[in-house]
Protein backbone atom coordinates (compact mmCIF):
# COMPACT_ATOMS: atom_id res chain seq x y z
CA UNK A 1 0.00 0.00 0.00
CA UNK A 2 1.11 3.54 -0.57
CA UNK A 3 1.45 6.30 1.96
CA UNK A 4 -1.50 8.50 2.88
CA UNK A 5 -2.13 11.03 0.15
CA UNK A 6 -0.46 9.11 -2.70
CA UNK A 7 -1.76 7.13 -5.65
CA UNK A 8 -0.29 3.85 -6.96
CA UNK A 9 2.41 5.74 -8.89
CA UNK A 10 3.56 7.62 -5.80
CA UNK A 11 2.00 10.86 -7.04
CA UNK A 12 0.86 13.06 -4.19
CA UNK A 13 -2.87 13.57 -3.92
CA UNK A 14 -3.93 16.96 -2.67
CA UNK A 15 -5.72 16.72 0.68
CA UNK A 16 -6.73 19.26 3.30
CA UNK A 17 -4.92 18.78 6.60
CA UNK A 18 -5.19 20.25 10.08
CA UNK A 19 -2.36 20.00 12.59
CA UNK A 20 -2.67 19.51 16.35
CA UNK A 21 -2.82 23.30 16.80
CA UNK A 22 -5.75 23.69 14.40
CA UNK A 23 -3.70 25.17 11.56
CA UNK A 24 -5.31 24.25 8.25
CA UNK A 25 -3.43 23.59 5.01
CA UNK A 26 -5.44 23.73 1.79
CA UNK A 27 -3.22 22.87 -1.17
CA UNK A 28 -3.72 24.52 -4.54
CA UNK A 29 -5.18 22.36 -7.26
CA UNK A 30 -7.75 19.62 -7.39
CA UNK A 31 -8.55 18.07 -4.00
CA UNK A 32 -9.87 14.51 -3.59
CA UNK A 33 -10.01 12.95 -0.12
CA UNK A 34 -10.85 9.49 1.17
CA UNK A 35 -13.42 8.84 3.87
CA UNK A 36 -10.76 8.16 6.50
CA UNK A 37 -8.93 11.38 5.57
CA UNK A 38 -12.12 13.42 5.92
CA UNK A 39 -12.97 11.68 9.21
CA UNK A 40 -9.48 12.49 10.48
CA UNK A 41 -9.79 16.11 9.32
CA UNK A 42 -13.08 16.56 11.19
CA UNK A 43 -12.17 14.40 14.20
CA UNK A 44 -15.12 12.04 13.73
CA UNK A 45 -15.69 8.37 12.91
CA UNK A 46 -16.02 7.10 9.34
CA UNK A 47 -19.65 6.18 10.01
CA UNK A 48 -20.44 9.88 10.48
CA UNK A 49 -18.92 10.68 7.09
CA UNK A 50 -20.79 7.83 5.34
CA UNK A 51 -24.11 8.85 6.90
CA UNK A 52 -23.73 12.51 5.95
CA UNK A 53 -22.57 11.69 2.39
CA UNK A 54 -25.74 9.60 1.92
CA UNK A 55 -27.86 12.48 3.23
CA UNK A 56 -26.17 14.95 0.88
CA UNK A 57 -26.85 12.65 -2.08
CA UNK A 58 -30.42 12.00 -0.91
CA UNK A 59 -31.10 15.75 -0.70
CA UNK A 60 -29.84 16.22 -4.26
CA UNK A 61 -27.29 18.80 -3.14
CA UNK A 62 -24.50 16.83 -4.84
CA UNK A 63 -24.47 13.79 -7.11
CA UNK A 64 -22.08 10.81 -6.88
CA UNK A 65 -20.95 11.17 -10.49
CA UNK A 66 -19.53 14.64 -9.77
CA UNK A 67 -18.57 14.34 -6.09
CA UNK A 68 -17.01 10.88 -5.95
CA UNK A 69 -14.31 8.97 -7.83
CA UNK A 70 -12.23 5.82 -7.37
CA UNK A 71 -8.47 6.27 -7.13
CA UNK A 72 -6.12 3.30 -7.45
CA UNK A 73 -3.77 3.40 -4.44
CA UNK A 74 -2.18 -0.05 -4.78
CA UNK A 75 -2.50 -3.08 -7.00
CA UNK A 76 -6.03 -4.36 -6.39
CA UNK A 77 -6.82 -1.57 -3.88
CA UNK A 78 -8.99 1.42 -4.66
CA UNK A 79 -9.93 4.47 -2.62
CA UNK A 80 -13.38 6.04 -2.81
CA UNK A 81 -12.45 9.72 -2.84
CA UNK A 82 -14.65 12.77 -2.47
CA UNK A 83 -14.30 16.19 -4.10
CA UNK A 84 -13.54 19.47 -2.38
CA UNK A 85 -17.19 20.41 -2.86
CA UNK A 86 -18.23 17.35 -0.84
CA UNK A 87 -15.65 18.07 1.88
CA UNK A 88 -17.01 21.61 2.26
CA UNK A 89 -20.62 20.38 2.26
CA UNK A 90 -19.69 17.87 4.99
CA UNK A 91 -18.02 20.64 7.02
CA UNK A 92 -21.37 22.42 7.18
CA UNK A 93 -23.25 19.26 8.22
CA UNK A 94 -20.93 17.81 10.86
CA UNK A 95 -20.92 19.09 14.42
CA UNK A 96 -17.33 18.91 15.66
CA UNK A 97 -14.77 21.51 16.68
CA UNK A 98 -12.54 20.57 13.76
CA UNK A 99 -15.41 20.86 11.24
CA UNK A 100 -16.29 24.23 12.75
CA UNK A 101 -12.68 25.34 12.34
CA UNK A 102 -12.74 24.37 8.64
CA UNK A 103 -16.06 26.20 8.14
CA UNK A 104 -14.53 29.35 9.61
CA UNK A 105 -11.45 28.91 7.41
CA UNK A 106 -13.57 28.55 4.25
CA UNK A 107 -15.65 31.63 5.11
CA UNK A 108 -12.50 33.61 5.91
CA UNK A 109 -10.93 32.62 2.59
CA UNK A 110 -14.00 33.91 0.75
CA UNK A 111 -14.38 37.14 2.71
CA UNK A 112 -10.71 38.13 2.88
CA UNK A 113 -10.44 38.63 -0.86
CA UNK A 114 -9.70 42.24 -1.66
CA UNK A 115 -10.15 42.13 -5.40
CA UNK A 116 -13.57 42.00 -6.97
CA UNK A 117 -14.59 38.79 -8.68
CA UNK A 118 -17.61 37.46 -10.50
CA UNK A 119 -18.86 33.97 -9.83
CA UNK A 120 -20.74 32.33 -12.69
CA UNK A 121 -22.86 29.40 -11.64
CA UNK A 122 -24.38 27.28 -14.40
CA UNK A 123 -28.06 26.49 -14.05
CA UNK A 124 -28.41 22.76 -13.55
CA UNK A 125 -31.26 20.96 -15.28
CA UNK A 126 -31.78 17.23 -15.17
CA UNK A 127 -29.07 14.79 -14.14
CA UNK A 128 -25.60 16.25 -13.53
CA UNK A 129 -23.97 13.19 -15.10
C-alpha positions in Angstrom: 0.0 0.0 0.0 1.1 3.5 -0.6 1.4 6.3 2.0 -1.5 8.5 2.9 -2.1 11.0 0.1 -0.5 9.1 -2.7 -1.8 7.1 -5.7 -0.3 3.9 -7.0 2.4 5.7 -8.9 3.6 7.6 -5.8 2.0 10.9 -7.0 0.9 13.1 -4.2 -2.9 13.6 -3.9 -3.9 17.0 -2.7 -5.7 16.7 0.7 -6.7 19.3 3.3 -4.9 18.8 6.6 -5.2 20.2 10.1 -2.4 20.0 12.6 -2.7 19.5 16.4 -2.8 23.3 16.8 -5.8 23.7 14.4 -3.7 25.2 11.6 -5.3 24.2 8.2 -3.4 23.6 5.0 -5.4 23.7 1.8 -3.2 22.9 -1.2 -3.7 24.5 -4.5 -5.2 22.4 -7.3 -7.8 19.6 -7.4 -8.6 18.1 -4.0 -9.9 14.5 -3.6 -10.0 13.0 -0.1 -10.9 9.5 1.2 -13.4 8.8 3.9 -10.8 8.2 6.5 -8.9 11.4 5.6 -12.1 13.4 5.9 -13.0 11.7 9.2 -9.5 12.5 10.5 -9.8 16.1 9.3 -13.1 16.6 11.2 -12.2 14.4 14.2 -15.1 12.0 13.7 -15.7 8.4 12.9 -16.0 7.1 9.3 -19.7 6.2 10.0 -20.4 9.9 10.5 -18.9 10.7 7.1 -20.8 7.8 5.3 -24.1 8.9 6.9 -23.7 12.5 5.9 -22.6 11.7 2.4 -25.7 9.6 1.9 -27.9 12.5 3.2 -26.2 15.0 0.9 -26.9 12.7 -2.1 -30.4 12.0 -0.9 -31.1 15.7 -0.7 -29.8 16.2 -4.3 -27.3 18.8 -3.1 -24.5 16.8 -4.8 -24.5 13.8 -7.1 -22.1 10.8 -6.9 -20.9 11.2 -10.5 -19.5 14.6 -9.8 -18.6 14.3 -6.1 -17.0 10.9 -6.0 -14.3 9.0 -7.8 -12.2 5.8 -7.4 -8.5 6.3 -7.1 -6.1 3.3 -7.4 -3.8 3.4 -4.4 -2.2 0.0 -4.8 -2.5 -3.1 -7.0 -6.0 -4.4 -6.4 -6.8 -1.6 -3.9 -9.0 1.4 -4.7 -9.9 4.5 -2.6 -13.4 6.0 -2.8 -12.4 9.7 -2.8 -14.6 12.8 -2.5 -14.3 16.2 -4.1 -13.5 19.5 -2.4 -17.2 20.4 -2.9 -18.2 17.4 -0.8 -15.7 18.1 1.9 -17.0 21.6 2.3 -20.6 20.4 2.3 -19.7 17.9 5.0 -18.0 20.6 7.0 -21.4 22.4 7.2 -23.3 19.3 8.2 -20.9 17.8 10.9 -20.9 19.1 14.4 -17.3 18.9 15.7 -14.8 21.5 16.7 -12.5 20.6 13.8 -15.4 20.9 11.2 -16.3 24.2 12.8 -12.7 25.3 12.3 -12.7 24.4 8.6 -16.1 26.2 8.1 -14.5 29.4 9.6 -11.5 28.9 7.4 -13.6 28.6 4.2 -15.6 31.6 5.1 -12.5 33.6 5.9 -10.9 32.6 2.6 -14.0 33.9 0.8 -14.4 37.1 2.7 -10.7 38.1 2.9 -10.4 38.6 -0.9 -9.7 42.2 -1.7 -10.2 42.1 -5.4 -13.6 42.0 -7.0 -14.6 38.8 -8.7 -17.6 37.5 -10.5 -18.9 34.0 -9.8 -20.7 32.3 -12.7 -22.9 29.4 -11.6 -24.4 27.3 -14.4 -28.1 26.5 -14.1 -28.4 22.8 -13.6 -31.3 21.0 -15.3 -31.8 17.2 -15.2 -29.1 14.8 -14.1 -25.6 16.2 -13.5 -24.0 13.2 -15.1 
